[in-house]
Amino acid sequence: MSRRRDVFAEALALPLAQRARLAHDLIHSLDEEEAEDPVEVARAWDEEIARRVADFESGRVKGEPWPKVEARIRRQLAARPPRSRAR
């Protein structure tokens, strides 16, 4: 059995709460490896927000009332096939 399979088997043997924490920690570790400069991220978001506000204020884009958006999202979610649970 490969080392990866050994580790996976050990992880599956953990209680649910410990498996969830391990999964969280593994996913979080991926974010750490690709971490970006927080100042650059904030600057990029500031620029994006300013662009979207300008588009809205100029009339280039139109807003929609939340109940209409929510209804559309609920219809789309209801139309999706159920997700399978891989084991």
C-alpha positions in Angstrom: 0.0 0.0 0.0 1.3 3.5 -0.9 2.1 6.1 1.7 -0.8 8.2 0.4 -3.2 5.3 0.9 -1.9 4.7 4.4 -2.4 8.4 5.3 -5.9 8.4 3.8 -6.9 5.2 5.6 -5.6 6.7 8.9 -7.6 9.9 8.2 -10.8 8.0 7.5 -10.4 6.2 10.8 -10.6 9.4 12.7 -13.8 10.5 14.4 -15.9 12.9 12.3 -15.0 16.1 14.1 -11.3 15.3 13.8 -11.7 14.5 10.0 -13.5 17.8 9.5 -10.7 19.7 11.3 -8.0 17.9 9.3 -9.9 18.7 6.0 -10.2 22.3 7.1 -6.5 22.5 7.9 -5.5 20.9 4.6 -7.6 23.3 2.6 -6.4 26.3 4.6 -2.8 25.2 3.9 -3.4 25.5 0.2 -4.4 29.1 0.7 -1.2 29.8 2.7 1.0 28.6 -0.1 -0.7 30.9 -2.7 -1.1 33.8 -0.3 -1.1 37.2 -2.0 0.0 40.5 -0.7 -2.9 41.8 1.3 -2.3 45.4 0.3 -2.4 44.4 -3.4 -5.6 42.4 -2.8 -7.2 45.4 -1.0 -6.2 47.7 -3.8 -7.6 45.4 -6.5 -10.9 45.2 -4.6 -11.0 49.0 -4.2 -10.6 49.4 -8.0 -13.2 46.7 -8.7 -15.7 48.3 -6.4 -15.1 51.8 -7.8 -15.6 50.4 -11.4 -18.8 48.7 -10.4 -20.2 51.8 -8.7 -19.3 53.9 -11.7 -21.0 51.4 -14.0 -24.1 51.5 -11.9 -24.2 55.3 -11.5 -23.6 55.9 -15.2 -26.5 53.6 -16.1 -24.2 51.1 -18.0 -25.6 48.4 -15.6 -28.9 48.1 -13.9 -29.7 46.8 -10.5 -32.3 44.2 -9.7 -34.5 44.0 -6.5 -33.2 41.3 -4.1 -36.5 39.3 -4.1 -36.2 38.9 -7.9 -32.6 37.8 -7.7 -33.3 35.5 -4.8 -36.2 33.8 -6.7 -33.9 33.3 -9.7 -31.2 31.7 -7.6 -33.7 29.4 -5.8 -35.0 28.3 -9.2 -31.5 27.6 -10.5 -30.6 25.6 -7.4 -33.8 23.6 -7.5 -33.1 22.7 -11.1 -29.6 21.3 -10.4 -29.2 17.6 -10.0 -28.5 16.4 -6.4 -24.8 16.2 -5.6 -23.4 12.8 -5.1 -21.4 12.1 -2.0 -18.1 10.5 -3.0 -16.5 8.1 -0.6 
